[in-house]
Every structure is written in structure tokens, then in C-alpha cells.
Amino acid sequence: MSTVEILVAVVGAGLGYLVVSAFMGGKPPPRQPGQADATGAGAAPPPSASPAPPAPPPSGPAAADDDNAPWWRVLNLSPSASDNEIRTAYRSLISQYHPDKVASLGPELRALAEKKSKQITRAYQDAMLANGGTPDAP
């Protein structure tokens, strides 16, 4: 290989890097938690970094992950919801978390969906009993 060919290869690689960087916005790709960076360093924060602030308590639909959450939080409704609103919310949520819908996902997600669908069904039954309806017919 001649000097000119080597020079062309180096300049071409540099220009290629600049073009790709321009398309990516000049930012490195985002790292996932626990992923090492390009230098092989771990994701642990430097010792001088201040600790992360505590996470706020869950609210809204995130609070529905609690096993003892009231039915209206699990179904994301008001406590005075009608039977039709309860049925609609139940059908909407169970369609998202039904184990048959997530059968192709990993075992952790399938287990989580099964737990969530049981929680949704239990909340539906509690809601219908509280409103005097029959919980057997969603």
C-alpha cells in the first residue's frame, strides 16, 4: 500500500466518522443502567458524585402496582364509578395485561403480566361487589 492510499483511507475514515456523528446529532448513544461505556468502565458513579435524591412516592397508575391498592386505583377510576365505567376500565386493562397477549415476551414479563391481570380481576370483583353488581360477567 502506498502512502497516498493510506492517506486516502485515513481521510475517508475521518469523514465517515463526521458524517455519522452529524446524523446522530453529535451525541453518543444513550447508555442503559449498568451498561459499561466504550472505555470498559462500569456504570458506577464516581466517588465524588452526590447520591441520587430519593424517588417520589408512586401516584396515579404507578400506585396501582401495590397488591393492597383499592380497586379504584387499580382500575384507575373514581370510587363512585358506575358499573359500566368499571366494566369498561376492566376490559381495557385486562386486554393490555392478559397472559395470552404477552405469551411471546420473556418469562419475567409474562409473570408480571399474570400478577397484574390477577390484580385487575380482583379489583374488578371488589368493585362490582361494592356497587352491588355481579362480578362474574365483565
C-alpha positions in Angstrom: 0.0 0.0 0.0 1.3 3.4 -0.9 1.4 6.5 1.2 -1.4 8.1 -0.9 -3.7 5.1 -0.3 -3.1 5.1 3.4 -3.7 8.9 3.5 -7.0 8.4 1.5 -8.1 5.6 3.9 -7.4 7.8 7.0 -9.2 10.9 5.5 -12.1 8.7 4.4 -12.5 7.2 7.9 -12.4 10.6 9.4 -15.0 12.0 7.0 -17.2 8.9 7.6 -17.0 9.5 11.3 -18.0 13.1 10.9 -21.0 12.2 8.7 -22.2 9.6 11.1 -21.7 11.9 14.1 -23.7 14.6 12.3 -26.6 12.2 11.7 -26.6 11.2 15.3 -26.6 14.8 16.5 -23.1 14.6 17.7 -24.1 12.7 20.9 -23.0 9.3 21.9 -25.8 6.7 22.1 -27.6 6.6 25.5 -26.3 4.0 27.9 -28.6 1.6 29.7 -28.3 1.4 33.5 -25.5 -0.9 34.4 -24.0 -0.8 30.9 -20.3 -0.2 30.6 -19.1 2.7 28.5 -16.8 2.5 25.5 -13.7 2.5 27.7 -14.9 -0.6 29.6 -15.6 1.4 32.8 -18.6 0.3 34.8 -21.7 2.3 35.3 -20.9 3.1 39.0 -20.9 6.8 39.7 -17.6 8.4 40.7 -16.9 8.5 44.4 -17.2 12.3 44.5 -20.7 12.3 43.0 -23.6 13.1 45.3 -26.1 10.4 45.9 -29.3 10.5 43.8 -32.3 12.0 45.5 -34.9 9.6 46.8 -37.7 8.7 44.4 -41.1 10.3 45.0 -43.8 8.0 46.2 -45.9 6.5 43.4 -49.1 8.1 42.3 -51.7 7.6 39.7 -51.4 4.3 37.7 -48.0 3.5 39.2 -49.5 3.3 42.6 -51.8 0.5 41.3 -48.8 -1.9 41.4 -49.4 -2.3 45.2 -51.1 -5.6 46.0 -53.3 -3.9 48.6 -54.3 -1.0 46.5 -58.0 -0.2 46.5 -60.0 -1.2 43.4 -60.4 2.3 42.1 -56.7 2.9 42.0 -56.0 -0.4 40.2 -58.8 0.3 37.7 -57.8 4.0 37.5 -61.3 5.2 38.4 -63.1 7.3 40.9 -64.6 5.5 43.9 -68.0 6.5 42.7 -67.7 4.9 39.3 -70.7 3.3 37.7 -70.9 -0.4 36.8 -70.4 0.4 33.1 -67.3 2.5 33.8 -65.9 -0.3 35.9 -66.6 -2.9 33.1 -65.0 -0.6 30.5 -61.9 0.0 32.6 -61.6 -3.7 33.4 -61.8 -4.7 29.8 -59.3 -2.1 28.7 -56.8 -3.0 31.4 -57.2 -6.8 31.1 -56.7 -6.5 27.3 -53.3 -5.0 28.0 -52.1 -7.4 30.7 -53.8 -10.7 29.7 -51.2 -13.5 29.7 -52.2 -14.6 26.2 -51.3 -11.2 24.9 -47.8 -11.4 26.4 -47.1 -15.0 25.7 -44.2 -14.2 23.3 -42.4 -12.0 25.8 -39.8 -13.1 28.3 -40.6 -15.1 31.4 -40.2 -12.1 33.7 -42.7 -10.0 31.7 -45.1 -12.9 31.5 -45.0 -13.4 35.3 -45.5 -9.7 35.8 -48.5 -9.6 33.4 -50.0 -12.6 35.1 -49.7 -10.9 38.5 -51.1 -7.7 37.1 -54.1 -9.4 35.4 -54.9 -11.2 38.7 -54.8 -7.9 40.5 -57.1 -6.3 37.9 -59.5 -9.2 38.1 -59.6 -9.0 41.9 -60.1 -5.2 41.7 -63.0 -5.7 39.3 -64.6 -8.3 41.5 -64.2 -6.0 44.5 -65.6 -3.0 42.6 -68.7 -4.9 41.4 -69.4 -6.3 44.9 -69.0 -2.8 46.4 -71.5 -1.4 43.8 -73.9 -4.3 44.3 -73.3 -5.7 40.8 -72.4 -9.2 39.8 -68.6 -9.7 39.3 -68.9 -12.8 37.2 -69.8 -11.1 33.9 -67.2 -8.5 32.9 
